Amino acid sequence: MKVNELFEKLEEKFLPEDLNGELQLQGNCIIWTYNLDNNSEEIEPPEGDDDDLSFNFEATSPAELLQDACDDDMESIKGFLDELDEYDNWTFSEPETVGNIISFKIF
């Protein structure tokens, strides 16, 4: 299978809301990118007395959020390639993080 055919199959399989990141075809590879700034959710404080504000959760670091999004999508994509019997024909680069953006290549 050629890279453009794989890209088309990935676009057919995964709607934008199915993946954390975005897939783009660039030359002979597919690039998956996730930008934490574009995909983070605002947490609204509860209504009431500001003095009683307490959040009962542990903060997750941006690096952990990026890696979690990457791991989830990479697992989904690898699973789909396995369904297509194409897994052994493609290589995944190591994820690269720059600021609040993480990406990997499929080639």
C-alpha positions as CSV (number, residue, x, y, z in Angstrom):
1,M,0.0,0.0,0.0
2,K,1.3,3.5,-0.9
3,V,1.4,6.3,1.7
4,N,-1.4,8.2,0.0
5,E,-3.6,5.1,0.1
6,L,-2.9,4.6,3.8
7,F,-3.7,8.2,4.5
8,E,-7.1,7.9,2.7
9,K,-7.9,4.8,4.7
10,L,-6.9,6.5,8.0
11,E,-9.1,9.5,7.1
12,E,-12.0,7.1,6.3
13,K,-11.6,5.2,9.6
14,F,-10.9,8.1,12.0
15,L,-13.1,11.1,12.1
16,P,-11.5,14.2,13.5
17,E,-13.3,13.6,16.9
18,D,-12.0,10.0,17.0
19,L,-8.4,11.1,17.4
20,N,-6.7,13.5,19.8
21,G,-4.4,14.8,17.2
22,E,-4.5,15.5,13.5
23,L,-3.1,13.6,10.5
24,Q,-1.4,15.3,7.6
25,L,0.1,13.8,4.5
26,Q,3.6,15.3,3.8
27,G,5.6,13.9,1.0
28,N,6.2,10.2,1.7
29,C,5.1,10.2,5.3
30,I,2.0,10.8,7.4
31,I,2.5,13.2,10.3
32,W,0.3,13.1,13.4
33,T,0.4,16.3,15.5
34,Y,-1.3,17.2,18.8
35,N,-1.3,20.8,20.1
36,L,-2.2,21.0,23.8
37,D,-3.0,24.7,23.5
38,N,-5.6,24.0,20.8
39,N,-7.1,21.0,22.6
40,S,-7.1,21.8,26.3
41,E,-10.4,22.3,28.2
42,E,-11.1,25.2,30.5
43,I,-12.2,24.2,33.9
44,E,-14.9,26.4,35.3
45,P,-14.9,27.0,39.0
46,P,-18.1,25.9,40.8
47,E,-20.7,28.5,41.7
48,G,-20.6,29.7,45.3
49,D,-18.3,31.1,47.9
50,D,-14.7,31.6,46.5
51,D,-13.3,31.0,50.0
52,D,-14.5,27.4,49.9
53,L,-13.0,26.6,46.5
54,S,-11.1,23.4,46.6
55,F,-10.4,21.1,43.7
56,N,-10.1,17.5,44.6
57,F,-7.9,16.3,41.8
58,E,-4.3,16.1,41.0
59,A,-2.9,18.3,38.3
60,T,-1.5,16.5,35.3
61,S,1.6,18.0,33.8
62,P,1.5,19.2,30.1
63,A,4.1,16.6,29.3
64,E,1.9,13.8,30.7
65,L,-1.1,15.1,28.8
66,L,0.9,15.3,25.5
67,Q,2.2,11.8,26.0
68,D,-1.2,10.3,26.9
69,A,-2.8,11.8,23.8
70,C,0.1,10.5,21.7
71,D,0.0,7.0,23.2
72,D,-3.8,6.8,22.8
73,D,-3.8,7.8,19.1
74,M,-0.7,5.7,18.2
75,E,-2.3,2.6,19.8
76,S,-5.5,3.2,17.7
77,I,-3.6,3.8,14.5
78,K,-1.4,0.7,15.1
79,G,-4.5,-1.4,15.8
80,F,-6.1,-0.2,12.5
81,L,-2.9,-1.0,10.6
82,D,-2.9,-4.5,12.1
83,E,-6.6,-4.9,11.0
84,L,-5.4,-4.0,7.5
85,D,-2.5,-6.5,7.7
86,E,-0.2,-3.4,7.0
87,Y,1.4,-3.1,10.5
88,D,4.7,-4.6,9.4
89,N,4.9,-2.4,6.3
90,W,5.1,0.9,8.3
91,T,7.5,2.5,10.7
92,F,6.5,4.9,13.5
93,S,9.1,7.5,14.5
94,E,9.6,8.3,18.2
95,P,7.4,11.1,19.4
96,E,8.9,14.6,19.4
97,T,7.8,17.3,21.7
98,V,8.4,21.0,21.2
99,G,6.7,23.3,23.7
100,N,3.0,22.2,23.9
101,I,3.1,20.2,20.6
102,I,3.9,16.5,20.2
103,S,4.1,14.7,16.8
104,F,5.2,11.5,15.2
105,K,5.7,10.3,11.7
106,I,4.4,7.2,9.9
107,F,6.6,6.2,7.0
